[in-house]
Amino acid sequence: MHHQMTLEALADVDADRVIDQAAIRAWADSLSTDSPLPPPEA
């Protein structure tokens, strides 16, 4: 199962289906506010 998940993740990277780290950080930081951001999308 872990092997399959790793292969799927690598395929996502190869297809440029990734989320920018800054977008993840902004989203995570917003979770403790009164106006959390929606989760970023790839």
C-alpha positions as CSV (number, residue, x, y, z in Angstrom):
1,M,0.0,0.0,0.0
2,H,2.7,2.5,0.9
3,H,4.6,1.7,-2.3
4,Q,1.5,2.4,-4.4
5,M,1.0,5.7,-2.6
6,T,4.6,6.7,-3.2
7,L,4.2,5.9,-6.9
8,E,1.0,8.0,-7.1
9,A,2.8,10.9,-5.3
10,L,5.7,10.7,-7.7
11,A,3.3,10.7,-10.7
12,D,1.7,13.9,-9.3
13,V,5.1,15.6,-9.1
14,D,6.0,14.5,-12.6
15,A,2.7,15.9,-13.8
16,D,3.3,19.2,-11.9
17,R,0.3,18.6,-9.7
18,V,1.8,20.1,-6.6
19,I,0.9,22.9,-4.2
20,D,3.2,25.8,-3.5
21,Q,4.7,25.6,0.0
22,A,3.9,29.3,0.6
23,A,0.2,28.6,-0.2
24,I,0.2,25.7,2.3
25,R,1.9,27.9,4.9
26,A,-0.6,30.7,4.4
27,W,-3.5,28.3,4.7
28,A,-2.1,26.6,7.8
29,D,-1.4,30.0,9.5
30,S,-5.0,31.1,8.7
31,L,-6.6,28.1,10.5
32,S,-6.2,29.8,13.9
33,T,-7.8,33.0,12.7
34,D,-11.5,34.1,12.5
35,S,-11.3,33.9,8.7
36,P,-9.5,30.7,7.7
37,L,-8.6,30.4,4.0
38,P,-9.9,27.6,1.9
39,P,-7.4,24.8,1.4
40,P,-5.1,25.4,-1.6
41,E,-5.6,23.4,-4.7
42,A,-3.0,21.9,-7.1
